[in-house]
């Protein structure tokens, strides 16, 4: 659930170093491939939720927009949460 996500985020945050560039299209396309594969295999019971927590502005904005459009007909949701003081 949501609390599990928050707990995992709080646990791992002290162990990672956040830095740029902030490219979202590769991970969106990666998850979209899983969703597309499940559609092709007829396993429509699978639904994918990609949660991206970022501390920086998107540096591949055009590619990210296209990846979102491409994924929009797949069984997946994309949630992007900005943390910190960057202009999201």
N, C-alpha and C positions, 0 to 999 in steps of 0.2 A: 504494500500500500504506500500511500504518500509518506507516512512517517518512516517507513523503511528506506525510502529514497533520501529523505532528509538526514536520517541517521548515517547512511552510507556516505553521503556528501560530507558531513561533518567529520567523519572518521578519516576519510582519505585526504581532505583538503590540506592538513598540515604536512602531508607527505609528498605533495606535488608542487611543481613550479610552473606558474602560468606565464606564458609568453606568446608572442605573435610569430608569424602572421596568423590571423584568424580566418581560416578557410573552412567553410561549412559544406561546400558542394561535395567533397570526397566522401564524407560520412553519410550525407543524405543519399548519394548515389549508391553507396554500399548497402545501406538498409533497404533501399528501393529494389535492389537486385533480389534480396531475400523475399520481399513482398511479391515481386513479379514472378519469381519462381514458384511461390505457393499458389498463385493464380493459375499458372500454366499446368501445375500438377493437380489442380482441382481440389487443393486442400484449403478452401476458402474459410475454413474454421480458424485459420491463423490471422491475427491482426497485430501489426507492429506499431509500437509507439517509440519514437526517437525523442529523447529528452536531451537537449544541449544546454549546458550551463556555461556561460561565457563571461569573461571579464574584459573583452575587447570588441571593437567595431569589426564588422564583417569586412574582410579585405578582398574577397572574391564575390562581390555582390551580384554581378551579372550572372555568373555561373551558378550561384546559390539560387537566384530567382528561377533560372531555367530548370535546375534540379527539383525545385519545389513544384513547378508546373508539370514537369515530367512525372513526378510521383503523385500528383493530385488524383489520379484515377486508380491508384493502388490501395489495397487495404492497409493503410498506415496513416498515422498522424505524426506531425512534427511540432514539437514544442521547443521554443528557444527562449531561454530566460537570461537576461543580462544582470550581472551583479557588479557592483562597484560604481565608479563615477564616469565611465566612458559614455559617449553619445550613441546609444543603441537605437 
